[in-house]
Amino acid sequence: MSEVIISLSLSAEKYLEYYRGYATGVIAYDTWGRRIQIPANILRPFVTSQGVHGRFKVSFNSENKFQSIERV
């Protein structure tokens, strides 16, 4: 399993675009500068009235499929 640390700062309005289905993936950069795309729906537990903000550890299985996410 591999893990990456990403920082996100999505306004509530921007996340609403994902929620409504206009986009399905969120693009972020990890701490090494690598471009990472994650499914937008995995961020739902972290959405507030301000949007989604913070640092997150995202884990992938051996086939690079999403496994888990947690705030760090």
NUFIVEX-454520 format. One line per 3 residues: their letters; for each residue z, y, x of C-alpha. Coordinates in steps of 0.25 Angstrom, whole numbers, plus 2048, in hexadecimal, padded with zeros to 3 digits. Last residue first. Layout:
a) Z,Y,X | ...
% end
This chain:
vre) 826,83B,7F2 | 821,839,7E4 | 81C,82B,7E1
isq) 80F,824,7DF | 80B,815,7DE | 800,80B,7E0
fkn) 7F3,812,7DF | 7E7,809,7E4 | 7E4,809,7F3
esn) 7E1,7FA,7F3 | 7EE,7F7,7FB | 7F6,7FF,7F1
fsv) 7F8,80E,7F1 | 804,816,7F1 | 805,825,7EE
kfr) 811,82D,7F3 | 811,83B,7ED | 814,849,7F1
ghv) 816,853,7E6 | 810,85A,7DA | 80A,855,7CD
gqs) 808,85F,7C2 | 812,86B,7BE | 816,865,7B1
tvf) 819,858,7B8 | 810,84C,7BC | 816,842,7C6
prl) 816,836,7BD | 808,839,7B9 | 803,839,7C8
ina) 7FE,82A,7C7 | 7F4,82F,7BD | 7EC,837,7C6
piq) 7E7,82B,7CE | 7E8,82E,7DD | 7DD,833,7E7
irr) 7E1,834,7F5 | 7DB,83D,800 | 7E1,83B,80E
gwt) 7E8,847,814 | 7F2,83F,81B | 7FD,844,811
dya) 7F5,83F,806 | 7EA,847,7FF | 7E8,847,7F0
ivg) 7DE,844,7E6 | 7E2,841,7D7 | 7DA,837,7D0
tay) 7D6,836,7C1 | 7D0,843,7BD | 7CD,84A,7B0
gry) 7D6,83F,7AA | 7DF,848,7A2 | 7EA,845,7AB
yel) 7E2,848,7B7 | 7DE,856,7B2 | 7ED,858,7AE
yke) 7F1,856,7BC | 7E9,863,7BF | 7F0,86B,7B4
asl) 7FE,866,7B9 | 7FB,86A,7C7 | 7F9,860,7D1
sls) 800,861,7DF | 800,854,7E6 | 804,84F,7F3
iiv) 801,841,7F8 | 808,836,800 | 800,82A,802
esm) 804,81B,802 | 7FD,80E,805 | 800,800,800
% end
